[in-house]
Amino acid sequence: MRQSTVHTGQRVAVLADAQNLYHTAQSVYSRKIDYAALLESAVDDRDLIRAIAYVIEANSPDEESFFEALEEIGFETRRKEIRTFGDGSKKADWDVGMSLDAVSLASKVDTLVLCTGDGDFARLCSHLTHEGVRVEVASFGASTADQLVEAAHTHYDLDDEADRFLL
């Protein structure tokens, strides 16, 4: 997965947009993400400072065991409930929360790995780069916004090694 300027000793944080990864893995592959493989590859023998997975609570039967598995792997979990509006529409996303965590971590890390294909994070990449942080994106290329790929120092396309990153 690693393609360029990576040094052992770099301090790295990994922020995983679980909802974004889940939807792509399900729609393209009908499979689930292997978060242990994702974290190991994202860290790549560097010093892990923080790993945070942003999850949505949907009251599904297996979600608590999924959250516990993430924590056993080494992720902190940030949880948000789905909000249902009067018209029946539902919304739950972590864009602002992930961005705030990334900005807060910027002074503590050399590299930040965003595990998402959401183009809304392109501006965050530009900001972090301006702050001197190396930004890497790990996502499924087929569903990753071009502006996010362009804004990051490096994009690791999980499609290239799908069997490694999927259960």
N, C-alpha and C positions, 0 to 999 in steps of 0.2 A: 504494500500500500504506500509506503514512503517513497517520495520521488525527489526531494530536494532538501535544501539547507536544514538538516536536523542534526543536533549535537546531543550526545548523552550529557546529562547535567542540566539541560533545559528544563525549566519549570513549566509544567503544562496543566491546563484545566480542560476538562471535556464536558460540554453541555449538550445533552441529547434531547431533542424534541421527539418524545416517544410517539406522539399522535401522528406526526408527519411521517416518521419511519414506518409505523404500523400500517398506515393506509397504503403506502407505496408497496410494502412487502405483501400485503394482502391482495391489492388490485393487480399487481404485475405477476406475482409468484404464488399466491395463495399459501404463503408460509409466514412464519414469525421470525423476528430478528433474534440473532444470537448476540445478546448484549455483552457477554463475556469476551467473545471474539472481537466485537467492535471496540470495547474499552482497551483490550490488550493491543490491538493494532493502532489505535489512536495515540496511546501513550508511547509505544515503540521504544522501550528501554530508557525513557526520559523520567524525570521526577514528577510523579503525579501529585499535584497540590489539591485539586478538587475534581470530583466527577459528580455531576448533577443530572438526574433524569427528570424531565418535566412530564407529568402524567395527568390524565383526566380520570376522575372518579365517575364511573357510569353505572355503579351498582350492579355490575355483572358478577356472576358466580365465581370466576377465577381471578378477579382483579387483585384481591388481597394477597394471594399467593404470588402473583406476578410482582407486586410491589416489594414483597419480602425477598423474592429472588434477586431483584435489582439491588437491594441493599446488601445481600450476601455477596454479590459480585463486586461491590465497592462503590456503587452509586448512592448518593443521597437522593431521596425522592422529594420532589416538590409536587404537591397534589392540589388539584382544583376540581370542583364539582361542575358538572354541566349545568348551565342555566337554561331554563325553558321559559320562553316569552309567551305572552298572551295569544299570539297568532300561531303557537305550536312550534315555532322555529327554536332551534337549540344552538347554543354557542359556548365554547370553552377553548380558549387558546392561551398560550404562554408567551406570546411575542414580547410583551412589555416586561414580564418577569425575567425572561431569559436575557433580554437586553440589559436590564438593570444589574443582574448578577454578573454579566460579562464586563460591564463598565466598572463595577466594584472590584472585580478580580484583576483588572488590567495592570494595576501597579504591583501585583503579587506574582505574576507569571510572565514567562517569555513568549509562550505560545498558547493560543486558545483554539481548541478544536470544536467547531460547531457541527453537530450531527443533525442536519436538516437540509431540505432542499428548498425551503421557503424563501422566496425572493425578498420578503420584507426585511430580511437580515442583511441585505447588501449594504445599506447605509451604516449599520453597526460595524461591518467589516472595515469600511472606510474610516470610521472614527477610531477603531482600535488600532489600525495601521498607523494613523496619525499620532497615536499615543505611544507608538514604538512596539506594539505587540504583533507578533506573527500570527496570522489567522489562517487556519486550515479548515476546510469544509469536507466532511465525509457524508455522502448521500448517494442515493440511486440516481445516476445521471439522467435516466429517462424522465424523471419527474423533478428535476432540479432547475430552478430559474437561471437563465443565462447570466443575468446581472449579478447573482450571488457568486457564480463561478468566476466571473471577471473581477469581482471585488476582493476575493480571497487570494492569498499568496499561492495556495495549492488546493486543488480539488481532488479528492480520492473518490473515484466512482465505484461504489459498492457493487454495481452491476458487473464489473470486471472480474470479481471473485465472489459471485452471488452464493455459491455453495459454502464458502467460508463464513459468510455473515448471516446465513439463514438457517433456521432449524427445520 
